[in-house]
Amino acid sequence: MCQDKADQLLALARSQKEDLKILDEIEILSRARRSFEAVHLIRLGARAKLVCQLTGLGKKTVSDLYLRLTGLAPLPGQMPFTDSWYLSTNLRMLHANVVWQLYQHFNSIDHTGPGLVIQVYQTYLQITQEPILTLTRAYFVPRLISIHAWYEQSCKHCGLRYIGPPSSKNLSICPACVEYFKHRCQSCGAVIENRPLGRRKTRCTPCLEQRRKSRNQALQVSHVNPSI
């Protein structure tokens, strides 16, 4: 009986030793994967703080990776915390919306964590001729949705969904349509010739004439019949 109990204890000890060995191997593989993702992020231009946040690696480890990969210390600077940079130009908002669409696409096919950020930004670099968002800026776009600074809205012109700060229904225009109508009539869509001086025209000459005629006719009717 004592021998059986000893054998059971020995078997249990061996089993626990095997379990610890498996856990060690899993930890080694996990750390290797996180280091591999950190290398990708650094090469894509991510700041050290963001690399630490996404991969869970320590600051010293990430700093060492920076030195090995770039020969330089990590760049100082804070993470974005407001949307003022994006709102300063419509082109930045357009690129932010491209990144948001990519996040939705890759998230729908089970990309998560650092892998999601890497896939989104690599694709963004491939499909834009002149990318203007850094990886850190691109990462902050879905954060603006999660903290309820931006919302999904429907464009009154094209009907497509886009993201941006809250706006009234009459001003709900996506960045793509804003760019489109910079040189096109908002009434008929005709191309408007660019004027180097003066206020930018929003409607073509025929539409302006038609609006002027309609306004004059309305004024004439109101003079004839003041009760209208």
C-alpha positions in Angstrom: 0.0 0.0 0.0 2.8 2.4 0.9 4.6 1.5 -2.4 1.4 2.3 -4.4 1.1 5.7 -2.6 4.7 6.5 -3.4 4.2 5.5 -7.0 1.2 7.8 -7.2 3.1 10.7 -5.7 6.0 10.1 -8.1 3.6 10.1 -11.0 1.9 13.3 -9.8 5.3 15.0 -9.5 6.3 14.0 -13.0 2.9 15.2 -14.3 3.4 18.6 -12.6 6.9 18.8 -14.0 5.6 18.2 -17.5 2.9 20.8 -17.0 5.5 23.4 -15.9 7.6 22.5 -18.9 4.6 23.1 -21.2 3.9 26.4 -19.5 7.5 27.5 -20.0 7.3 26.6 -23.7 4.1 28.5 -24.1 5.6 31.5 -22.3 8.7 31.4 -24.6 6.5 31.2 -27.7 4.3 34.0 -26.4 7.3 36.2 -25.7 8.7 35.4 -29.2 5.4 36.3 -30.8 5.2 39.6 -28.9 8.8 40.5 -29.8 8.1 39.7 -33.4 5.0 42.0 -33.3 7.1 44.7 -31.6 9.7 44.5 -34.4 6.9 45.0 -37.0 5.5 48.0 -35.1 8.8 49.7 -34.7 9.6 49.3 -38.4 6.2 50.9 -39.1 7.1 53.9 -37.0 5.2 53.2 -33.7 6.3 55.1 -30.6 7.9 53.1 -27.8 4.9 53.7 -25.5 2.5 52.4 -28.0 4.6 49.3 -28.6 4.7 48.6 -24.9 1.0 49.1 -24.6 0.1 46.8 -27.5 2.6 44.0 -26.9 2.9 44.0 -23.1 6.7 44.1 -23.3 8.7 46.2 -20.8 10.1 49.6 -21.6 13.7 48.4 -21.4 13.0 45.5 -23.8 11.3 47.9 -26.3 14.1 50.4 -26.0 16.7 47.7 -26.7 14.8 46.7 -29.8 14.7 50.3 -31.0 18.5 50.5 -30.7 19.0 47.3 -32.5 16.6 48.1 -35.4 17.2 51.8 -35.9 20.5 52.6 -34.1 18.6 55.3 -32.3 16.9 55.8 -29.0 13.0 55.8 -29.1 11.5 59.1 -30.0 10.1 61.1 -27.1 6.5 62.4 -27.2 3.0 61.8 -25.9 0.3 59.8 -27.5 -2.5 61.8 -29.1 -5.3 62.7 -26.7 -7.6 65.0 -28.8 -9.0 65.1 -32.3 -7.7 68.6 -33.1 -5.0 67.3 -35.4 -7.4 65.4 -37.6 -10.0 68.2 -37.7 -7.4 70.8 -38.9 -7.8 69.7 -42.6 -10.4 67.8 -44.5 -7.7 65.6 -46.1 -6.7 64.3 -42.7 -10.3 63.4 -41.9 -10.6 61.6 -45.2 -7.5 59.5 -44.4 -8.9 58.8 -40.9 -12.1 57.4 -42.5 -10.0 55.2 -44.7 -8.2 53.8 -41.7 -11.6 53.3 -39.8 -12.9 51.3 -42.7 -9.8 49.1 -42.7 -10.2 48.5 -38.9 -13.8 47.4 -39.4 -12.7 45.1 -42.3 -9.8 43.3 -40.5 -11.7 43.2 -37.2 -14.5 41.3 -38.9 -12.1 38.6 -40.0 -10.8 38.0 -36.4 -7.7 40.1 -36.4 -7.1 41.5 -32.9 -4.4 43.1 -30.8 -1.1 44.2 -32.3 -1.8 42.0 -35.4 -4.9 44.1 -36.2 -2.9 47.4 -35.9 -0.2 46.0 -38.1 -2.6 44.7 -40.8 -4.5 48.0 -40.9 -1.5 50.2 -41.2 0.3 48.1 -43.7 -2.8 48.1 -45.9 -3.2 51.8 -45.5 0.4 52.4 -46.7 -0.3 50.1 -49.7 -3.5 51.8 -50.9 -2.6 55.5 -50.4 -0.1 57.2 -52.7 0.8 59.8 -50.1 -0.1 58.5 -46.6 -0.3 61.3 -44.0 -1.2 59.3 -40.9 1.6 57.9 -38.8 0.9 54.5 -37.2 0.2 56.2 -33.9 -2.3 58.6 -35.5 -3.9 55.6 -37.3 -4.2 53.7 -34.0 -5.9 56.6 -32.3 -8.8 56.7 -34.9 -10.8 53.8 -33.4 -10.1 55.2 -29.9 -12.0 58.4 -30.8 -15.0 56.1 -31.5 -14.6 54.2 -28.2 -14.4 57.3 -26.1 -17.4 58.8 -27.9 -15.6 61.8 -29.3 -16.6 60.7 -32.8 -19.6 58.9 -34.1 -20.7 57.1 -37.2 -22.9 59.2 -39.4 -24.6 59.1 -42.8 -23.6 61.6 -45.5 -26.5 63.6 -46.8 -25.0 63.6 -50.3 -23.8 60.1 -51.0 -25.6 58.2 -48.1 -22.4 56.4 -47.1 -21.4 55.9 -43.4 -18.5 57.9 -42.1 -17.0 58.9 -38.8 -16.5 62.4 -37.3 -17.5 64.6 -34.4 -21.2 65.2 -33.8 -22.8 67.4 -36.3 -26.3 68.6 -37.2 -28.3 66.7 -39.8 -28.0 69.5 -42.3 -24.2 69.6 -41.9 -23.7 65.8 -42.1 -21.3 65.6 -45.1 -18.5 63.0 -45.4 -14.9 64.1 -46.1 -15.0 62.5 -49.6 -18.0 64.7 -50.6 -16.4 67.8 -49.1 -13.4 67.2 -51.4 -15.7 66.4 -54.3 -17.7 69.6 -53.9 -14.7 71.9 -53.5 -14.7 72.4 -57.2 -18.2 71.3 -58.1 -21.7 72.9 -57.9 -23.6 71.8 -54.8 -26.8 72.0 -56.8 -26.1 70.2 -60.1 -22.6 68.8 -59.6 -21.1 70.7 -62.6 -17.4 71.6 -62.4 -16.7 75.1 -61.2 -13.7 76.9 -62.5 -11.1 77.7 -59.8 -10.8 81.3 -58.9 -7.5 82.4 -57.4 -9.0 85.4 -55.6 -12.1 86.0 -53.7 -14.5 83.7 -51.9 -14.8 80.2 -53.3 -17.9 79.6 -55.4 -20.2 76.8 -54.2 -22.6 76.9 -57.2 -22.1 77.2 -61.0 -23.2 80.3 -62.9 -26.5 78.8 -64.3 -27.6 77.6 -60.9 -26.8 81.0 -59.4 -28.9 82.7 -62.1 -31.7 80.3 -61.5 -31.6 81.0 -57.8 -31.5 84.7 -58.4 -34.6 84.5 -60.8 -36.5 82.4 -58.3 -35.7 84.9 -55.5 -36.8 87.8 -57.7 -40.0 86.1 -58.6 -40.8 85.4 -55.0 -40.1 89.0 -54.1 -42.5 90.2 -56.9 -45.2 87.9 -55.7 -44.8 89.1 -52.1 -45.1 92.8 -53.3 -48.3 92.0 -55.2 -49.8 90.0 -52.4 -48.3 91.0 -49.0 -50.3 88.4 -47.2 -48.3 85.5 -48.8 
